[in-house]
Amino acid sequence: MFMAAGLAAMCTTLPAPAQENGVYRFSPVNQYGIELTASYWNPIIDYVSAKSGVKLQLRIGRTSADTTAYVLANEVEFVFSNHLFSPDRDQLGWKVFGRRATTAIRSQIVVLADSPITKLEQLANEAVAFPGPEATVAYKFSYANLLNQKIPVQVVFAGNMDGAFAQLASGKVKAVGTHTQLSSGWSKREGKAVRSLWESEPLNDLALMASKNVVAKDLAAVSKAFLEMGRDPQGKKVLASACELVKLPPDTVFAPSTGADYSAYRNFYQTAPANLR
């Protein structure tokens, strides 16, 4: 199991064969810096592994795009992602079995609370940071809105959301593309307020998904462990501790879900600018 310490040196060296030595690889999207992402997920997948009897091992890349590349290369078997709902990726056979049951998220474009920028038009030709080209809600939804409104910006990819906010805080960029959950969490962790210039329609939080290569009985066991975690005293304690790290509500749990819960994502690709599909 990966630990946060030393993770940057280890995260790209796992073996590629599926379920090697009886272990399934689990790749969550890098929503935060690499160590915080690992610190959030390691206790959760330790619990799920013990409860289900199915060994899961964290596999994350240095950026969200790297992590998604593992997924598209068929090098992992479980994911926590919203990067797989485009028409071509919908054909890859990933099955939604759960989602994190949070308040609906909304794509945003935000500035620091004391920024003189008060409307999107003022961002024309300015630098705007995004987590990376695979970030569906934080980049594709927010950048599509800028394109649709014909507001040209200098796109800066920061690798993850914390990197994007670091550039905002340092003054290197004027705004960031993000979403409500991540901007709220960053503000609470860093003690810096932000102001939203634009928000999208509500969307479900990321999905727990399994590859078609996962054995049915293993999927059933892993799914049960995730979905019952919030009803188990030990599981609730693990979730509350993990949620405190990223400033999610302590009662945030995983709930049953199907691909039908992600129709808003699929609808986006029907009208999105061609370079974002």
C-alpha positions as CSV (number, residue, x, y, z in Angstrom):
1,M,0.0,0.0,0.0
2,F,1.3,3.4,-0.8
3,M,2.0,5.8,2.0
4,A,2.2,9.6,1.4
5,A,5.9,9.7,2.3
6,G,8.0,8.8,-0.7
7,L,4.9,8.6,-2.9
8,A,6.3,10.8,-5.6
9,A,9.2,8.4,-6.2
10,M,7.0,5.4,-6.2
11,C,3.8,6.3,-7.9
12,T,4.9,5.5,-11.5
13,T,6.6,2.2,-10.8
14,L,3.8,-0.3,-10.2
15,P,3.6,-3.4,-12.4
16,A,1.2,-3.2,-15.3
17,P,-0.4,-6.7,-15.4
18,A,-4.0,-6.7,-14.1
19,Q,-4.5,-8.0,-10.6
20,E,-0.9,-9.1,-10.2
21,N,-0.5,-11.2,-7.0
22,G,-4.2,-11.0,-6.3
23,V,-4.1,-7.2,-6.0
24,Y,-6.4,-4.8,-7.9
25,R,-5.2,-1.2,-8.6
26,F,-7.4,1.7,-7.5
27,S,-6.9,5.1,-9.2
28,P,-8.7,8.1,-7.9
29,V,-8.4,11.4,-9.8
30,N,-5.8,13.7,-8.4
31,Q,-8.1,16.3,-6.9
32,Y,-5.5,17.6,-4.5
33,G,-1.7,17.5,-4.3
34,I,-0.3,14.0,-4.5
35,E,0.4,13.6,-0.8
36,L,-3.0,14.8,0.3
37,T,-4.7,12.6,-2.3
38,A,-2.8,9.6,-0.9
39,S,-3.5,10.6,2.7
40,Y,-7.2,10.8,1.9
41,W,-7.5,7.5,0.0
42,N,-5.1,5.1,1.7
43,P,-7.1,4.7,5.0
44,I,-10.3,4.2,2.9
45,I,-8.8,1.5,0.7
46,D,-7.1,-0.1,3.6
47,Y,-10.6,-0.4,5.2
48,V,-12.3,-1.6,2.0
49,S,-9.5,-4.2,1.4
50,A,-9.9,-5.6,5.0
51,K,-13.7,-5.6,4.9
52,S,-14.1,-7.1,1.5
53,G,-11.2,-9.5,1.5
54,V,-10.2,-8.1,-1.9
55,K,-6.8,-6.4,-1.9
56,L,-6.8,-2.8,-3.4
57,Q,-3.6,-0.8,-4.0
58,L,-3.5,2.9,-4.7
59,R,-2.1,3.9,-8.0
60,I,-1.9,7.6,-8.8
61,G,0.3,9.6,-11.2
62,R,2.0,12.9,-10.7
63,T,-0.9,14.7,-12.3
64,S,-4.6,13.9,-13.0
65,A,-3.8,13.4,-16.6
66,D,-1.1,10.8,-15.7
67,T,-3.6,9.0,-13.5
68,T,-6.2,8.9,-16.3
69,A,-3.6,7.7,-18.7
70,Y,-3.2,4.6,-16.5
71,V,-6.9,4.1,-16.7
72,L,-7.1,4.4,-20.5
73,A,-4.1,2.0,-20.8
74,N,-6.1,-0.6,-18.9
75,E,-3.5,-0.7,-16.1
76,V,-6.0,-0.3,-13.2
77,E,-9.2,-2.0,-12.3
78,F,-11.1,0.4,-10.0
79,V,-11.3,4.2,-10.3
80,F,-12.9,7.2,-8.7
81,S,-13.4,9.5,-11.6
82,N,-15.6,11.5,-13.9
83,H,-13.2,11.3,-16.8
84,L,-14.9,8.3,-18.5
85,F,-18.2,9.7,-19.7
86,S,-17.2,11.0,-23.1
87,P,-18.7,9.0,-26.1
88,D,-15.5,7.2,-26.9
89,R,-14.7,6.3,-23.3
90,D,-18.2,5.2,-22.6
91,Q,-17.4,2.3,-24.9
92,L,-14.6,1.0,-22.7
93,G,-16.9,-1.0,-20.4
94,W,-16.4,0.8,-17.1
95,K,-19.3,0.1,-14.7
96,V,-20.5,2.7,-12.1
97,F,-21.3,1.1,-8.8
98,G,-21.2,4.0,-6.4
99,R,-20.5,7.7,-5.9
100,R,-19.4,10.0,-3.1
101,A,-22.7,11.3,-1.6
102,T,-21.9,15.0,-1.4
103,T,-23.9,18.1,-2.1
104,A,-24.0,18.6,-5.9
105,I,-20.9,20.2,-7.3
106,R,-20.8,23.0,-9.8
107,S,-18.0,24.0,-12.2
108,Q,-16.7,27.5,-11.3
109,I,-14.4,30.2,-12.4
110,V,-13.1,32.0,-9.3
111,V,-10.8,34.8,-8.2
112,L,-9.5,35.7,-4.8
113,A,-12.0,37.6,-2.8
114,D,-10.0,40.8,-2.9
115,S,-9.4,40.7,-6.7
116,P,-10.4,43.8,-8.7
117,I,-11.9,41.4,-11.3
118,T,-15.6,41.2,-10.9
119,K,-16.8,39.8,-14.2
120,L,-15.6,37.2,-16.7
121,E,-15.0,39.7,-19.5
122,Q,-12.1,41.1,-17.5
123,L,-10.3,37.8,-17.8
124,A,-9.8,38.4,-21.6
125,N,-6.2,37.6,-22.5
126,E,-5.2,37.0,-18.9
127,A,-3.7,33.8,-17.4
128,V,-6.2,31.4,-15.9
129,A,-5.0,28.1,-14.2
130,F,-6.8,24.8,-14.4
131,P,-5.8,21.4,-12.8
132,G,-5.1,19.8,-16.2
133,P,-6.5,18.8,-19.5
134,E,-8.4,15.8,-18.1
135,A,-10.2,17.7,-15.4
136,T,-13.8,17.4,-16.5
137,V,-15.6,19.8,-14.3
138,A,-12.8,22.1,-13.2
139,Y,-11.3,22.5,-16.7
140,K,-13.6,21.3,-19.5
141,F,-16.9,22.7,-18.1
142,S,-15.3,26.0,-17.1
143,Y,-13.2,26.5,-20.2
144,A,-16.1,25.6,-22.5
145,N,-18.0,28.5,-20.9
146,L,-15.2,30.9,-21.6
147,L,-15.0,29.6,-25.2
148,N,-18.7,29.9,-25.7
149,Q,-18.7,33.5,-24.4
150,K,-15.7,34.2,-26.7
151,I,-13.4,35.2,-23.9
152,P,-9.9,34.3,-24.8
153,V,-7.6,33.4,-21.9
154,Q,-4.0,32.0,-21.4
155,V,-4.6,28.5,-20.2
156,V,-2.2,27.3,-17.5
157,F,-2.2,23.6,-16.5
158,A,-1.0,23.2,-12.9
159,G,-1.2,19.4,-12.5
160,N,-3.8,19.4,-9.8
161,M,-6.3,21.7,-8.2
162,D,-4.0,22.7,-5.3
163,G,-1.3,23.7,-7.8
164,A,-3.8,25.9,-9.6
165,F,-4.8,27.6,-6.4
166,A,-1.2,28.1,-5.5
167,Q,-0.7,30.0,-8.7
168,L,-3.7,32.1,-7.9
169,A,-2.6,32.9,-4.4
170,S,0.9,33.9,-5.7
171,G,-0.5,36.2,-8.3
172,K,0.8,34.2,-11.3
173,V,-2.7,33.8,-12.7
174,K,-5.8,36.0,-12.4
175,A,-8.4,33.2,-11.9
176,V,-8.8,29.4,-11.7
177,G,-11.2,26.9,-13.2
178,T,-12.4,24.7,-10.3
179,H,-15.6,23.4,-8.8
180,T,-17.5,24.3,-5.6
181,Q,-16.3,21.4,-3.5
182,L,-12.7,21.9,-4.3
183,S,-12.7,25.7,-4.0
184,S,-14.5,25.5,-0.6
185,G,-12.1,22.9,0.7
186,W,-9.0,24.9,-0.4
187,S,-10.4,28.0,1.2
188,K,-10.9,26.2,4.5
189,R,-7.5,24.6,4.5
190,E,-5.6,27.7,3.5
191,G,-7.7,30.4,5.1
192,K,-8.1,32.3,1.8
193,A,-11.5,33.4,0.5
194,V,-12.4,33.2,-3.2
195,R,-15.2,34.8,-5.2
196,S,-17.1,33.0,-8.0
197,L,-17.5,34.7,-11.3
198,W,-19.5,31.9,-12.9
199,E,-21.0,28.5,-11.9
200,S,-22.5,25.7,-13.9
201,E,-25.5,23.5,-13.4
202,P,-25.3,21.0,-10.5
203,L,-23.5,17.8,-11.1
204,N,-23.0,14.6,-9.1
205,D,-19.7,14.1,-7.4
206,L,-17.2,11.6,-8.9
207,A,-18.1,8.0,-9.5
208,L,-16.7,4.7,-8.2
209,M,-16.2,2.5,-11.2
210,A,-14.9,-1.0,-12.0
211,S,-13.2,-2.3,-15.1
212,K,-14.8,-5.1,-17.0
213,N,-11.8,-7.2,-16.0
214,V,-12.9,-7.3,-12.3
215,V,-14.2,-10.7,-11.3
216,A,-17.9,-10.4,-10.4
217,K,-17.6,-11.7,-6.9
218,D,-14.7,-9.3,-6.2
219,L,-16.8,-6.4,-7.5
220,A,-19.7,-7.4,-5.3
221,A,-17.4,-7.5,-2.2
222,V,-15.7,-4.2,-2.9
223,S,-18.9,-2.5,-3.7
224,K,-20.5,-3.7,-0.5
225,A,-17.6,-2.5,1.6
226,F,-17.6,0.9,0.1
227,L,-21.4,1.4,0.2
228,E,-21.8,0.1,3.8
229,M,-18.8,2.0,5.1
230,G,-20.9,4.8,6.5
231,R,-23.0,2.4,8.5
232,D,-20.1,0.7,10.2
233,P,-18.6,2.4,13.3
234,Q,-15.1,1.7,12.2
235,G,-15.9,2.8,8.6
236,K,-17.5,6.0,9.8
237,K,-14.4,6.8,11.9
238,V,-12.1,6.3,8.8
239,L,-14.4,8.4,6.6
240,A,-14.6,11.2,9.2
241,S,-10.8,11.4,9.6
242,A,-10.2,11.3,5.8
243,C,-12.9,14.0,5.2
244,E,-11.3,16.3,7.8
245,L,-8.1,16.3,5.8
246,V,-9.8,17.7,2.7
247,K,-12.5,19.7,4.5
248,L,-15.5,17.6,3.4
249,P,-18.4,17.2,5.8
250,P,-17.5,14.5,8.3
251,D,-20.7,12.5,7.5
252,T,-19.8,12.2,3.8
253,V,-20.3,8.5,2.7
254,F,-20.4,6.5,-0.5
255,A,-23.8,5.7,-2.0
256,P,-25.1,3.3,-4.6
257,S,-25.1,4.7,-8.1
258,T,-25.4,3.8,-11.8
259,G,-24.3,5.4,-15.0
260,A,-27.7,7.1,-15.2
261,D,-26.6,9.5,-12.5
262,Y,-24.1,11.0,-14.9
263,S,-26.3,12.0,-17.8
264,A,-25.4,15.7,-17.3
265,Y,-21.7,14.8,-18.0
266,R,-22.8,12.9,-21.2
267,N,-25.0,15.8,-22.2
268,F,-22.0,18.2,-21.9
269,Y,-20.1,16.3,-24.6
270,Q,-23.0,16.6,-27.1
271,T,-22.5,20.4,-27.3
272,A,-19.0,21.0,-26.0
273,P,-16.4,22.7,-28.2
274,A,-14.7,20.1,-30.4
275,N,-11.3,20.4,-28.6
276,L,-12.9,19.5,-25.3
277,R,-14.8,16.4,-26.3
